[in-house]
Amino acid sequence: MSRIDKASITKQKITTTATALFFQNGFENTTMMDIMKSTGLSKGALYHHFNSKQEIMEYIIAQRKELINNLFEGLAENRDLNSVEKIDLLVRELLKDDTLFNLTQNHWAEKVPYALLDTLRNSVNVLSKYVEEIIRQGNASMEFNCKHPKEIAEIFMLLFDVWLDPIIVNSTYHEVYNRIQFIVTMLQKFETPLISETSEKIIKERLKEYYEQ
């Protein structure tokens, strides 16, 4: 095994362990010593890869961003699913991701403030383009009759990344539930029913888990 492979495996071991500890104890209550003990690494080995738990959090966020970008890109290029099926798969993949759920619970945007701006820029400038392509594919297959694919894609991403994000908008679950209903209705009004009943149910159930913590 090459040195690069070993380093990658060790970093993954550190981030996986840290994610679990952040979930169990909270970010503030987790120390580098806790992470060191749980991984079984020496202090030198741990600090060789990360100088602080803040740096570990930044790395975890960067990993999720890369995985999400690849997921969106892969779905836009997929020719075996129709547009609604692609969004269904996207919802399932994102909402079953315990790391993303953990980051939300630990208020990642407050721990790494610049990452929020980076995430929003990525959503509007990168991810929305994949959603736009999926909408255009839906238009071509007669699933949709969307006259504003670019604008709807951008609004779609902003609503999910900002309006439904409990880190950014203080809400009760009832308010979030109503917002999801509104988003579904709005998409239907613009003849772009991206969110199926199945996806709507999954989104509501997952967000309910967060608010009931």
Beta strands, then each sheet from edge to edge (+ up, - down):
end
